[in-house]
Amino acid sequence: MAFDGTWKVDRNENYEKFMEKMGINVVKRKLAAHDNLKLTITQEGNKFTVKESSTFRSIEIIFELGVTFNYSLADGTELSGAWALEGDKLVGKFKRLDNGNELNTVREIIGGEMVQTCQLPNLITLRLCPITSLKLLLR
């Protein structure tokens, strides 16, 4: 349940090159660099709800660990894949539906920040997200 809370991207590493390799045009890349992405994550057992809110869209994604689902990125790229917990890491393994290329993502909490590492063949980007709101669970 370490991921429960609201996380806001405040810095990126190698994000412009990552988007270019994804095939995102220059105008969308410039806009996406300032998307003000906020993720609100809640977990109940194996079920996760992720609310993505940015300058360009707001969506809610609900998934179960280990269950394949389809997902559309903000630029319209369609993916299919699944998330799994590997130790303290949330690991997503996805394939693009248009060309079959892999896009793998790891989310982990390091020093109070959620670090999201996205990997394409021969290219990695980081998105660093400090927590802005923590959901406390009382049982």
Biotite code that builds the C-alpha atoms (Angstrom):
import biotite.structure as struc

atoms = struc.array([
    struc.Atom([0.000, 0.000, 0.000], chain_id="A", res_id=1, res_name="MET", atom_name="CA", element="C"),
    struc.Atom([3.063, 2.226, -0.250], chain_id="A", res_id=2, res_name="ALA", atom_name="CA", element="C"),
    struc.Atom([1.688, 3.685, -3.489], chain_id="A", res_id=3, res_name="PHE", atom_name="CA", element="C"),
    struc.Atom([-1.564, 4.985, -1.948], chain_id="A", res_id=4, res_name="ASP", atom_name="CA", element="C"),
    struc.Atom([-1.643, 8.756, -2.235], chain_id="A", res_id=5, res_name="GLY", atom_name="CA", element="C"),
    struc.Atom([-1.428, 11.601, -4.713], chain_id="A", res_id=6, res_name="THR", atom_name="CA", element="C"),
    struc.Atom([1.822, 12.089, -6.601], chain_id="A", res_id=7, res_name="TRP", atom_name="CA", element="C"),
    struc.Atom([2.715, 15.034, -8.851], chain_id="A", res_id=8, res_name="LYS", atom_name="CA", element="C"),
    struc.Atom([5.481, 14.907, -11.443], chain_id="A", res_id=9, res_name="VAL", atom_name="CA", element="C"),
    struc.Atom([7.916, 17.721, -10.714], chain_id="A", res_id=10, res_name="ASP", atom_name="CA", element="C"),
    struc.Atom([10.899, 16.706, -12.853], chain_id="A", res_id=11, res_name="ARG", atom_name="CA", element="C"),
    struc.Atom([11.880, 14.371, -15.657], chain_id="A", res_id=12, res_name="ASN", atom_name="CA", element="C"),
    struc.Atom([15.107, 12.893, -16.949], chain_id="A", res_id=13, res_name="GLU", atom_name="CA", element="C"),
    struc.Atom([15.476, 12.071, -20.661], chain_id="A", res_id=14, res_name="ASN", atom_name="CA", element="C"),
    struc.Atom([11.727, 12.529, -21.219], chain_id="A", res_id=15, res_name="TYR", atom_name="CA", element="C"),
    struc.Atom([12.011, 14.528, -24.469], chain_id="A", res_id=16, res_name="GLU", atom_name="CA", element="C"),
    struc.Atom([14.160, 11.820, -26.115], chain_id="A", res_id=17, res_name="LYS", atom_name="CA", element="C"),
    struc.Atom([11.827, 9.143, -24.791], chain_id="A", res_id=18, res_name="PHE", atom_name="CA", element="C"),
    struc.Atom([8.797, 10.800, -26.371], chain_id="A", res_id=19, res_name="MET", atom_name="CA", element="C"),
    struc.Atom([10.697, 11.282, -29.637], chain_id="A", res_id=20, res_name="GLU", atom_name="CA", element="C"),
    struc.Atom([11.566, 7.573, -29.733], chain_id="A", res_id=21, res_name="LYS", atom_name="CA", element="C"),
    struc.Atom([7.885, 6.808, -29.056], chain_id="A", res_id=22, res_name="MET", atom_name="CA", element="C"),
    struc.Atom([7.100, 8.671, -32.289], chain_id="A", res_id=23, res_name="GLY", atom_name="CA", element="C"),
    struc.Atom([5.347, 11.619, -30.645], chain_id="A", res_id=24, res_name="ILE", atom_name="CA", element="C"),
    struc.Atom([5.502, 14.716, -32.851], chain_id="A", res_id=25, res_name="ASN", atom_name="CA", element="C"),
    struc.Atom([7.442, 17.792, -31.767], chain_id="A", res_id=26, res_name="VAL", atom_name="CA", element="C"),
    struc.Atom([4.362, 19.885, -30.887], chain_id="A", res_id=27, res_name="VAL", atom_name="CA", element="C"),
    struc.Atom([2.928, 17.184, -28.605], chain_id="A", res_id=28, res_name="LYS", atom_name="CA", element="C"),
    struc.Atom([6.381, 16.639, -27.056], chain_id="A", res_id=29, res_name="ARG", atom_name="CA", element="C"),
    struc.Atom([6.685, 20.323, -26.157], chain_id="A", res_id=30, res_name="LYS", atom_name="CA", element="C"),
    struc.Atom([3.203, 20.310, -24.630], chain_id="A", res_id=31, res_name="LEU", atom_name="CA", element="C"),
    struc.Atom([3.767, 17.034, -22.760], chain_id="A", res_id=32, res_name="ALA", atom_name="CA", element="C"),
    struc.Atom([6.939, 18.398, -21.183], chain_id="A", res_id=33, res_name="ALA", atom_name="CA", element="C"),
    struc.Atom([4.625, 20.691, -19.169], chain_id="A", res_id=34, res_name="HIS", atom_name="CA", element="C"),
    struc.Atom([1.671, 18.363, -18.612], chain_id="A", res_id=35, res_name="ASP", atom_name="CA", element="C"),
    struc.Atom([1.427, 18.910, -14.817], chain_id="A", res_id=36, res_name="ASN", atom_name="CA", element="C"),
    struc.Atom([0.665, 15.204, -14.390], chain_id="A", res_id=37, res_name="LEU", atom_name="CA", element="C"),
    struc.Atom([-0.832, 14.168, -11.069], chain_id="A", res_id=38, res_name="LYS", atom_name="CA", element="C"),
    struc.Atom([-1.473, 10.512, -10.177], chain_id="A", res_id=39, res_name="LEU", atom_name="CA", element="C"),
    struc.Atom([-3.825, 9.484, -7.383], chain_id="A", res_id=40, res_name="THR", atom_name="CA", element="C"),
    struc.Atom([-3.295, 5.819, -6.568], chain_id="A", res_id=41, res_name="ILE", atom_name="CA", element="C"),
    struc.Atom([-5.369, 3.590, -4.326], chain_id="A", res_id=42, res_name="THR", atom_name="CA", element="C"),
    struc.Atom([-4.909, -0.113, -3.744], chain_id="A", res_id=43, res_name="GLN", atom_name="CA", element="C"),
    struc.Atom([-7.398, -2.626, -2.374], chain_id="A", res_id=44, res_name="GLU", atom_name="CA", element="C"),
    struc.Atom([-5.812, -6.072, -2.354], chain_id="A", res_id=45, res_name="GLY", atom_name="CA", element="C"),
    struc.Atom([-4.788, -6.853, -5.948], chain_id="A", res_id=46, res_name="ASN", atom_name="CA", element="C"),
    struc.Atom([-6.926, -4.062, -7.410], chain_id="A", res_id=47, res_name="LYS", atom_name="CA", element="C"),
    struc.Atom([-5.437, -0.650, -8.188], chain_id="A", res_id=48, res_name="PHE", atom_name="CA", element="C"),
    struc.Atom([-7.219, 2.537, -9.178], chain_id="A", res_id=49, res_name="THR", atom_name="CA", element="C"),
    struc.Atom([-5.065, 5.220, -10.788], chain_id="A", res_id=50, res_name="VAL", atom_name="CA", element="C"),
    struc.Atom([-6.572, 8.623, -11.489], chain_id="A", res_id=51, res_name="LYS", atom_name="CA", element="C"),
    struc.Atom([-4.429, 10.531, -13.976], chain_id="A", res_id=52, res_name="GLU", atom_name="CA", element="C"),
    struc.Atom([-4.988, 14.263, -14.144], chain_id="A", res_id=53, res_name="SER", atom_name="CA", element="C"),
    struc.Atom([-2.987, 16.562, -16.405], chain_id="A", res_id=54, res_name="SER", atom_name="CA", element="C"),
    struc.Atom([-3.299, 19.703, -18.469], chain_id="A", res_id=55, res_name="THR", atom_name="CA", element="C"),
    struc.Atom([-4.612, 17.586, -21.343], chain_id="A", res_id=56, res_name="PHE", atom_name="CA", element="C"),
    struc.Atom([-6.841, 14.901, -19.870], chain_id="A", res_id=57, res_name="ARG", atom_name="CA", element="C"),
    struc.Atom([-8.241, 13.263, -16.779], chain_id="A", res_id=58, res_name="SER", atom_name="CA", element="C"),
    struc.Atom([-8.875, 9.522, -16.769], chain_id="A", res_id=59, res_name="ILE", atom_name="CA", element="C"),
    struc.Atom([-9.318, 6.709, -14.290], chain_id="A", res_id=60, res_name="GLU", atom_name="CA", element="C"),
    struc.Atom([-7.632, 3.360, -14.839], chain_id="A", res_id=61, res_name="ILE", atom_name="CA", element="C"),
    struc.Atom([-8.658, 0.322, -12.813], chain_id="A", res_id=62, res_name="ILE", atom_name="CA", element="C"),
    struc.Atom([-6.571, -2.824, -13.061], chain_id="A", res_id=63, res_name="PHE", atom_name="CA", element="C"),
    struc.Atom([-5.843, -6.044, -11.211], chain_id="A", res_id=64, res_name="GLU", atom_name="CA", element="C"),
    struc.Atom([-2.318, -7.298, -10.717], chain_id="A", res_id=65, res_name="LEU", atom_name="CA", element="C"),
    struc.Atom([-1.412, -9.923, -13.307], chain_id="A", res_id=66, res_name="GLY", atom_name="CA", element="C"),
    struc.Atom([-4.476, -9.292, -15.488], chain_id="A", res_id=67, res_name="VAL", atom_name="CA", element="C"),
    struc.Atom([-3.888, -8.020, -19.036], chain_id="A", res_id=68, res_name="THR", atom_name="CA", element="C"),
    struc.Atom([-5.770, -4.859, -20.031], chain_id="A", res_id=69, res_name="PHE", atom_name="CA", element="C"),
    struc.Atom([-5.677, -2.231, -22.781], chain_id="A", res_id=70, res_name="ASN", atom_name="CA", element="C"),
    struc.Atom([-4.638, 1.353, -22.094], chain_id="A", res_id=71, res_name="TYR", atom_name="CA", element="C"),
    struc.Atom([-4.333, 4.484, -24.207], chain_id="A", res_id=72, res_name="SER", atom_name="CA", element="C"),
    struc.Atom([-1.520, 6.989, -23.604], chain_id="A", res_id=73, res_name="LEU", atom_name="CA", element="C"),
    struc.Atom([-2.272, 10.724, -23.734], chain_id="A", res_id=74, res_name="ALA", atom_name="CA", element="C"),
    struc.Atom([-0.969, 10.891, -27.332], chain_id="A", res_id=75, res_name="ASP", atom_name="CA", element="C"),
    struc.Atom([-3.363, 8.138, -28.429], chain_id="A", res_id=76, res_name="GLY", atom_name="CA", element="C"),
    struc.Atom([-0.841, 5.272, -28.457], chain_id="A", res_id=77, res_name="THR", atom_name="CA", element="C"),
    struc.Atom([-2.662, 2.045, -27.577], chain_id="A", res_id=78, res_name="GLU", atom_name="CA", element="C"),
    struc.Atom([-0.977, -0.468, -25.259], chain_id="A", res_id=79, res_name="LEU", atom_name="CA", element="C"),
    struc.Atom([-1.815, -3.904, -23.911], chain_id="A", res_id=80, res_name="SER", atom_name="CA", element="C"),
    struc.Atom([-0.180, -5.421, -20.863], chain_id="A", res_id=81, res_name="GLY", atom_name="CA", element="C"),
    struc.Atom([-0.309, -5.986, -17.127], chain_id="A", res_id=82, res_name="ALA", atom_name="CA", element="C"),
    struc.Atom([1.097, -4.728, -13.840], chain_id="A", res_id=83, res_name="TRP", atom_name="CA", element="C"),
    struc.Atom([2.703, -6.945, -11.177], chain_id="A", res_id=84, res_name="ALA", atom_name="CA", element="C"),
    struc.Atom([4.189, -6.361, -7.740], chain_id="A", res_id=85, res_name="LEU", atom_name="CA", element="C"),
    struc.Atom([7.815, -7.444, -7.570], chain_id="A", res_id=86, res_name="GLU", atom_name="CA", element="C"),
    struc.Atom([8.952, -6.817, -4.016], chain_id="A", res_id=87, res_name="GLY", atom_name="CA", element="C"),
    struc.Atom([8.313, -3.119, -3.363], chain_id="A", res_id=88, res_name="ASP", atom_name="CA", element="C"),
    struc.Atom([8.089, -2.275, -7.073], chain_id="A", res_id=89, res_name="LYS", atom_name="CA", element="C"),
    struc.Atom([5.034, -1.974, -9.279], chain_id="A", res_id=90, res_name="LEU", atom_name="CA", element="C"),
    struc.Atom([6.192, -3.357, -12.637], chain_id="A", res_id=91, res_name="VAL", atom_name="CA", element="C"),
    struc.Atom([4.239, -2.832, -15.857], chain_id="A", res_id=92, res_name="GLY", atom_name="CA", element="C"),
    struc.Atom([5.014, -4.809, -19.010], chain_id="A", res_id=93, res_name="LYS", atom_name="CA", element="C"),
    struc.Atom([3.205, -3.482, -22.058], chain_id="A", res_id=94, res_name="PHE", atom_name="CA", element="C"),
    struc.Atom([3.293, -3.808, -25.844], chain_id="A", res_id=95, res_name="LYS", atom_name="CA", element="C"),
    struc.Atom([2.194, -1.196, -28.332], chain_id="A", res_id=96, res_name="ARG", atom_name="CA", element="C"),
    struc.Atom([-0.738, -2.427, -30.390], chain_id="A", res_id=97, res_name="LEU", atom_name="CA", element="C"),
    struc.Atom([0.401, -0.565, -33.526], chain_id="A", res_id=98, res_name="ASP", atom_name="CA", element="C"),
    struc.Atom([3.925, -1.984, -33.814], chain_id="A", res_id=99, res_name="ASN", atom_name="CA", element="C"),
    struc.Atom([4.425, -4.582, -31.058], chain_id="A", res_id=100, res_name="GLY", atom_name="CA", element="C"),
    struc.Atom([7.270, -2.627, -29.422], chain_id="A", res_id=101, res_name="ASN", atom_name="CA", element="C"),
    struc.Atom([7.669, -3.135, -25.688], chain_id="A", res_id=102, res_name="GLU", atom_name="CA", element="C"),
    struc.Atom([7.195, -0.359, -23.154], chain_id="A", res_id=103, res_name="LEU", atom_name="CA", element="C"),
    struc.Atom([8.088, -1.352, -19.615], chain_id="A", res_id=104, res_name="ASN", atom_name="CA", element="C"),
    struc.Atom([7.465, 0.786, -16.556], chain_id="A", res_id=105, res_name="THR", atom_name="CA", element="C"),
    struc.Atom([8.599, 0.454, -12.945], chain_id="A", res_id=106, res_name="VAL", atom_name="CA", element="C"),
    struc.Atom([7.139, 2.523, -10.122], chain_id="A", res_id=107, res_name="ARG", atom_name="CA", element="C"),
    struc.Atom([8.907, 2.522, -6.782], chain_id="A", res_id=108, res_name="GLU", atom_name="CA", element="C"),
    struc.Atom([9.080, 4.708, -3.704], chain_id="A", res_id=109, res_name="ILE", atom_name="CA", element="C"),
    struc.Atom([12.562, 6.107, -3.066], chain_id="A", res_id=110, res_name="ILE", atom_name="CA", element="C"),
    struc.Atom([13.187, 8.741, -0.407], chain_id="A", res_id=111, res_name="GLY", atom_name="CA", element="C"),
    struc.Atom([9.522, 9.733, -0.195], chain_id="A", res_id=112, res_name="GLY", atom_name="CA", element="C"),
    struc.Atom([9.145, 10.121, -3.968], chain_id="A", res_id=113, res_name="GLU", atom_name="CA", element="C"),
    struc.Atom([7.537, 7.844, -6.486], chain_id="A", res_id=114, res_name="MET", atom_name="CA", element="C"),
    struc.Atom([10.125, 7.228, -9.180], chain_id="A", res_id=115, res_name="VAL", atom_name="CA", element="C"),
    struc.Atom([8.649, 6.056, -12.462], chain_id="A", res_id=116, res_name="GLN", atom_name="CA", element="C"),
    struc.Atom([11.162, 4.491, -14.836], chain_id="A", res_id=117, res_name="THR", atom_name="CA", element="C"),
    struc.Atom([9.930, 3.907, -18.386], chain_id="A", res_id=118, res_name="CYS", atom_name="CA", element="C"),
    struc.Atom([11.997, 1.804, -20.747], chain_id="A", res_id=119, res_name="GLN", atom_name="CA", element="C"),
    struc.Atom([11.968, 1.368, -24.497], chain_id="A", res_id=120, res_name="LEU", atom_name="CA", element="C"),
    struc.Atom([14.635, -0.637, -26.330], chain_id="A", res_id=121, res_name="PRO", atom_name="CA", element="C"),
    struc.Atom([17.896, 1.309, -25.793], chain_id="A", res_id=122, res_name="ASN", atom_name="CA", element="C"),
    struc.Atom([16.278, 4.240, -23.953], chain_id="A", res_id=123, res_name="LEU", atom_name="CA", element="C"),
    struc.Atom([15.188, 4.927, -20.366], chain_id="A", res_id=124, res_name="ILE", atom_name="CA", element="C"),
    struc.Atom([13.402, 7.929, -18.888], chain_id="A", res_id=125, res_name="THR", atom_name="CA", element="C"),
    struc.Atom([12.622, 8.858, -15.280], chain_id="A", res_id=126, res_name="LEU", atom_name="CA", element="C"),
    struc.Atom([9.675, 10.824, -13.951], chain_id="A", res_id=127, res_name="ARG", atom_name="CA", element="C"),
    struc.Atom([10.045, 11.863, -10.317], chain_id="A", res_id=128, res_name="LEU", atom_name="CA", element="C"),
    struc.Atom([6.925, 12.496, -8.282], chain_id="A", res_id=129, res_name="CYS", atom_name="CA", element="C"),
    struc.Atom([6.897, 13.795, -4.713], chain_id="A", res_id=130, res_name="PRO", atom_name="CA", element="C"),
    struc.Atom([3.819, 12.875, -2.744], chain_id="A", res_id=131, res_name="ILE", atom_name="CA", element="C"),
    struc.Atom([1.294, 15.687, -2.339], chain_id="A", res_id=132, res_name="THR", atom_name="CA", element="C"),
    struc.Atom([-1.313, 13.797, -0.325], chain_id="A", res_id=133, res_name="SER", atom_name="CA", element="C"),
    struc.Atom([-1.041, 10.553, 1.611], chain_id="A", res_id=134, res_name="LEU", atom_name="CA", element="C"),
    struc.Atom([-4.006, 8.250, 2.179], chain_id="A", res_id=135, res_name="LYS", atom_name="CA", element="C"),
    struc.Atom([-3.785, 6.907, 5.704], chain_id="A", res_id=136, res_name="LEU", atom_name="CA", element="C"),
    struc.Atom([-5.327, 3.531, 6.304], chain_id="A", res_id=137, res_name="LEU", atom_name="CA", element="C"),
    struc.Atom([-6.804, 2.829, 9.704], chain_id="A", res_id=138, res_name="LEU", atom_name="CA", element="C"),
    struc.Atom([-7.833, -0.735, 10.359], chain_id="A", res_id=139, res_name="ARG", atom_name="CA", element="C"),
])
